[in-house]
């Protein structure tokens, strides 16, 4: 028996998804070109170190900073009525810092050596400080989002003990908010 295929229609939702897929494809293609040819294709030099490259990086961090500020306010000031909003904000923060990590990976230019900043500490380098703060803060945001990931049905079915542990990490949200606050302030201080 041949199953009927659902007909594809162009509606606003499908048009939006198509547009987003085109943007993702352009971003992946651009990232591959940066890895192949280097940062020279971004037209950044010592004389012009700013541009769209840095603007995208800083805008993803600014998006995360707003989300983090809301989370910190909810957890540290115990504003229980905004807890569901804080969960969404924590996920937006994770997404923003995930984008910042991708830009940092492209900025370093050697994705095969991304871990060197964590192993070989160059305390006199501003880039090292940015790598440490963004990397550690990304880990804090990942831990803070574990209860959100624990709600996935397929994860609950396959790994119930892991889901139980992930759900309990939400009890540490105030401590994670303080750790994130410190890391965020340290990271923003390098942008002077």
N, C-alpha and C positions, 0 to 999 in steps of 0.2 A: 504494500500500500504506500503510495507516494503522499507525503504530507504536503499540504498546501503551504506555500510560502506566503508570509504576511507581506502585503504590498507596501512599498516604501512611498511615503508621501512627504512632500516638503511642507513642513509647518515651522513655526518659530523655534520650537525646541530642537528639531533636527538641524535647522539652519545654524543655530547657536553651537551645537555639538560639532558640526562640520567646520565652523569657523575656528573653534578651539583646537580641533585636530590639525588644522592647517597651521595654526600658531605653534603647536607642539612640534610638528614636523619641521618647521622653520628653525625653531630653537635647537632641536637635536642636530639638524644639518649644520647650523652655525657652530655649535659646540664641537662637532667633528672637525670642521675647518680650523678652529682654533687649536685643537690638538695636533692637527697635521702641519699647519703652517706657523703656528705660534701666535703670540700676541701682536705681532706686526700687522696683522690684518685688521686690528681694532683701531689703528691709527693713533694709538696712545704713545707719547714720547715723554722724555724728561721735561720738555717745554710745555706740553699739553697733557698732563696726567689725568685730567678729568674728562668726562664725556658720558655717553649713553651707558657704557660699561659700568662705571661707578654709580651712575644714577640708578640703574636697575638694582645694583647690590644694596645701596643705601635705602632705596624704597622698600625692598623686602625686609630689611632690618627695622625700618620705621613702622611697617605694618605689624611686625612682631612686637615691637616695643609698646604699641598701643594695646595690643592684646594682652601682653604681659602685665601692663599697668592695671588693667581691669582685673586680671586674675589675682594679682598681689593685693589689690584693694578688697576683693571679696574674701580671700582667705585670711588676710592679716587683720582686717577690721571686722571679720565675722558677719558679713552681709549675706545672710542665708537666702534672702529672696532673689539674689542674683547668681546662685550656684549653677543653674543650668546655662546661663549666659557665660559664666566663667569656663565651663567645659568647652563650649564652642570657641571661646577666645583662646583657650589653651591649644586647641587644634589649629586655629589660624596662626598662632605663634609658632607651632611646630612646622607648619607649611612654610611660613616666611623664613624661618631659620634654615629649613631644608633648602630653599632657594638660595639663601646666602652661602650655605655650604657648597652648593653646586658652582656658584660664581667664584668662590674661593678656590675650589678645585681647578677651575679653568684659569684663574689668575695665577696660580702657582705654576701651571703649565706642565706638570709631570704627575699625572694621576696615579702612576705606579709608585710614587713616593709620597703620597698624601700623609702617611703616618709619621714622617720624619720630624714634623713639628712637635709631636707628642713625645718622641724618643730623644731627639737631640735638641736640648733646650738652648736657644740663643736669646738670653734675657735682654740683650741690647737691641733686638730687632722688634720694630712695631708690628711687622707681619706675624712674628711668632706669638706676640701677645694677642693679636686678633684671632689667630688659629686656635690658641688655647681657649680663649673666652667663647668663641663661637662653637667650637667642638664640645666643650664642657656644658655650655648652656643648651646645646642641642640634645645632649644626653639627659639633662635635667628635664627638658620639655618632653622627651620621649617617655621618661619615667612618669611624669605628670599625666601623660595621655594614656598610660596603660589601662586605667579603668574604662576609657572610651573604647579601646580596642577589645577589651574583655566582653563587650556587648555583642560582638560579632557572633552570629549563630553558628557558623561552621567551626569557629574556634571553641565555642562552648561544647559542641558535640564531640570534637576530637580530643581536646585537652582540658577536661573539667578541673583538674588540680591546678594547672597553670592559670586558668581563668580565675579561680578562687584567690590565688596569690596576687594576680594582677589587680583584682578588685580591692584588695586590702591596701594597696599602695596609696589609695586616695586619702587614707588617714594621715599620711605624711605631707599633705599638700601645703600646710603652713611652712614647714621646713624647706620644702622645695621652692616655695615662693621667696623665702629669704635667700637661699642659694642662688636662685635666678636673679634676684635683685642685685646681689653683689657682683655676679658675673656680667650682668647687663651694664652696670655702672662702670666696671673695669673696661669693658669693650668700648663703650661710648667715650671713655676718657682718651682713647687712642685716636679719636677722630678730631682732635683739636685743630 
